[in-house]
Amino acid sequence: MACAMLDQRQYPVAADLSGNIGLCSREHLLDELASLDEQRGKLALEQGRIMLAAAKERAMTYGVTAPESKQRHGDLLESLQELQSETRLLVIGRQGESSGGLSQHVGSQLESVIRIMHRPILVTPASFQKPKSAMLAFDGGATTRKGVEMRAASPLLKGLPIHLVMVGTVSDEASAQLDWAQKVLINVGFTVRADTRSGEIEPTLHAYQKEHGIDLLVMGAYGHSRIRQFLVGSTTTSMLRTTTSPLLLLR
């Protein structure tokens, strides 16, 4: 389903400004403001319709049958929460139009969206290409174990080679967890390569991704180990800012 959101901060609804305008010019200015609000509203609605039509056409080009679309006016976070029960995967750009095209700038609402949503979220850069390989950052915690099971049951990454990467110290327990994850994915037909690397999580994952030319990074949004820091404080913003490929966050 495609959804166009008209943020009420950018396209506000008409407001009662009668108390802020002098008596002599009140009626004339109110008429002008009402006319401007009406024009802005119509333009915003038309822009939304055009965007949705283009999105539906593109989806059908890639084989999606009867795609649905919705257009809403209001707060982005509130609207996403209301639509959450209908959402299987949220796709959101890393930047909005107001970001100014800065390659390492993260959209102002992105982290808030990630925190409130309890569905998988695909964060995409400005330029998106269909991925040919994927890397799953695996820490053995509940979130990433669930992520492995989700990937096994979902058609989303079918046909892509999967790299399972654990960042940390090699141990019998870690090896057993990695073996479990590898077997789960192999049993449903994935080609899987598993590896354990030492070092700091963010640069180590980026280095592995670059070394193997991986197109898509998959990781848990929350966990019970060091992966948890990805959505606590500056590390989250840093990971989102520095990645040059799509990032699929699992909840």
C-alpha positions in Angstrom: 0.0 0.0 0.0 1.3 3.5 -0.9 0.5 6.3 1.5 1.0 10.1 0.9 1.2 12.1 4.1 0.5 15.9 4.0 2.3 17.1 7.2 0.1 19.6 8.9 3.2 21.7 9.8 3.9 22.1 6.1 0.3 22.2 4.9 -1.6 23.6 7.9 -5.4 23.6 8.1 -7.1 27.0 8.2 -6.7 28.7 11.6 -8.8 31.4 13.3 -6.6 34.5 13.2 -9.4 37.0 13.8 -8.1 38.1 17.2 -4.6 38.9 15.8 -5.7 41.3 13.0 -6.7 45.0 13.4 -10.3 45.9 13.2 -10.0 48.0 10.0 -8.3 45.3 7.9 -9.6 42.2 9.6 -12.3 41.2 7.1 -10.1 41.8 4.0 -7.1 40.0 5.4 -9.2 37.1 6.6 -10.6 36.7 3.2 -7.1 36.7 1.7 -5.8 34.2 4.2 -8.8 31.9 3.7 -8.2 32.0 -0.1 -4.5 31.3 0.3 -5.2 28.4 2.6 -7.7 27.0 0.2 -5.2 27.3 -2.7 -2.4 25.7 -0.7 -4.7 22.8 0.3 -5.8 22.1 -3.2 -2.2 22.2 -4.5 -1.0 19.9 -1.7 -3.9 17.4 -2.4 -3.1 17.4 -6.2 0.6 16.9 -5.5 -0.3 14.0 -3.3 -2.5 12.4 -5.9 0.2 12.7 -8.5 2.8 11.1 -6.2 0.5 8.3 -5.4 -0.4 7.7 -9.0 3.3 7.5 -9.9 4.0 5.1 -7.0 1.1 2.8 -8.0 2.3 2.8 -11.7 5.8 1.9 -10.6 4.6 -0.8 -8.3 2.6 -2.4 -11.1 5.6 -2.2 -13.4 7.4 -4.4 -10.9 4.6 -7.0 -10.7 2.5 -5.7 -7.8 -1.2 -6.5 -8.6 -3.9 -4.0 -7.5 -1.7 -1.7 -5.2 -3.7 0.4 -2.8 -3.1 4.0 -1.9 -4.1 6.4 0.8 -3.8 10.1 1.3 -3.9 11.7 4.7 -3.5 15.1 6.3 -2.0 15.3 9.7 1.0 14.4 11.9 3.3 11.8 10.4 4.0 9.9 13.6 0.3 9.8 14.6 -0.8 8.6 11.2 1.9 5.9 11.1 0.7 4.6 14.5 -2.9 4.5 13.2 -1.8 2.5 10.1 0.5 0.2 12.0 -1.9 -2.7 12.1 -2.2 -2.6 8.3 1.6 -2.4 7.8 3.9 -5.3 7.1 6.9 -3.3 6.0 7.4 0.5 6.2 9.7 2.0 3.6 11.0 5.5 4.4 13.7 7.7 2.9 16.7 8.6 5.0 16.1 12.2 4.1 13.2 14.5 3.3 13.1 17.3 0.8 14.0 19.8 3.6 17.3 18.0 4.3 19.0 19.9 1.5 20.6 16.9 -0.1 23.4 16.6 2.4 24.7 13.0 1.9 25.3 12.4 5.6 22.2 14.2 7.0 19.5 12.1 8.6 15.9 13.3 8.3 14.6 15.0 11.5 11.7 12.6 12.0 13.5 9.3 11.0 14.6 8.3 14.5 11.2 9.1 16.0 9.6 6.9 13.3 11.9 4.1 14.1 11.2 4.3 17.8 7.4 4.3 17.6 7.0 1.6 14.8 6.8 -2.1 15.7 7.1 -3.3 12.2 10.2 -3.9 10.0 11.4 -0.6 8.5 13.4 -0.2 5.3 15.4 3.0 5.4 16.6 3.9 1.9 19.1 6.5 0.6 18.2 8.9 -2.2 19.3 6.4 -4.9 17.9 2.9 -4.6 18.7 -0.2 -6.6 17.3 -3.6 -6.2 19.7 -5.5 -3.8 21.6 -8.5 -5.0 22.9 -9.6 -1.6 22.2 -9.0 2.1 24.1 -9.0 5.4 22.3 -9.7 8.6 24.1 -8.3 11.7 23.5 -11.1 14.2 24.2 -10.9 18.0 22.3 -14.0 19.2 19.8 -11.8 21.1 16.0 -12.2 21.0 15.5 -9.5 18.3 18.0 -10.9 15.8 17.0 -14.5 16.4 13.4 -13.4 15.7 14.8 -11.6 12.7 16.4 -14.8 11.3 13.1 -16.6 11.7 11.3 -13.7 10.0 13.7 -13.8 7.1 13.2 -17.6 6.8 9.4 -17.3 6.7 9.3 -14.2 4.5 9.6 -14.0 0.7 11.3 -10.6 1.0 14.9 -11.7 0.5 14.3 -15.0 -1.3 17.0 -15.7 -3.9 19.6 -13.3 -2.3 22.8 -14.7 -0.8 22.9 -13.9 3.0 25.9 -13.0 5.0 25.5 -13.6 8.8 28.0 -11.5 10.6 28.5 -11.5 14.4 30.7 -8.8 15.9 32.4 -9.8 19.1 34.6 -12.4 20.7 34.7 -15.9 19.3 33.3 -18.4 21.8 31.5 -21.8 21.9 28.2 -20.0 22.7 28.6 -17.5 19.9 29.5 -20.2 17.4 26.5 -22.3 18.5 24.2 -19.3 18.0 25.7 -18.5 14.6 25.3 -22.2 13.5 21.7 -22.2 14.6 21.0 -19.1 12.5 22.8 -20.4 9.5 20.9 -23.7 9.6 17.5 -22.0 9.9 18.2 -20.0 6.7 19.8 -22.9 4.8 16.8 -25.1 5.6 14.5 -22.8 3.6 16.8 -22.5 0.6 19.1 -19.5 1.3 22.8 -19.5 0.4 24.4 -18.5 3.7 27.9 -17.4 4.7 28.6 -17.0 8.4 31.5 -15.0 10.0 32.5 -13.6 13.3 34.6 -10.4 13.4 36.1 -8.5 16.3 36.1 -4.7 16.7 33.6 -1.9 17.1 30.2 -2.7 15.7 29.6 0.1 13.3 33.0 0.3 11.5 33.3 -3.5 11.5 29.9 -4.0 9.8 30.7 -1.3 7.2 34.1 -2.8 6.5 32.6 -6.3 6.0 29.8 -4.9 3.8 32.4 -3.0 1.6 34.7 -6.1 1.5 32.0 -8.3 0.1 30.1 -5.7 -2.0 26.8 -6.2 0.0 23.8 -4.2 -1.1 21.5 -4.4 1.9 22.2 -4.4 5.6 19.7 -6.1 7.9 19.8 -5.6 11.7 17.7 -5.6 14.8 16.4 -2.2 16.0 16.6 -3.3 19.6 18.5 -6.1 21.3 19.8 -7.2 24.7 23.5 -6.8 23.9 25.8 -4.3 22.3 23.6 -4.1 19.2 21.1 -2.2 21.5 23.2 0.9 21.3 22.2 1.4 17.6 19.0 3.0 18.8 20.3 4.6 22.0 21.9 7.9 21.5 24.4 9.0 18.9 25.4 5.6 17.5 22.0 5.2 15.9 22.3 8.5 14.1 25.8 7.7 13.1 24.8 4.3 11.6 22.0 5.8 9.7 24.1 8.7 8.5 27.1 6.7 7.4 25.4 3.8 5.5 25.4 4.2 1.8 23.0 1.3 1.2 19.4 0.5 2.3 19.1 -0.5 5.9 16.4 -2.9 7.0 15.6 -2.6 10.7 13.8 -5.5 12.4 11.5 -5.0 15.4 
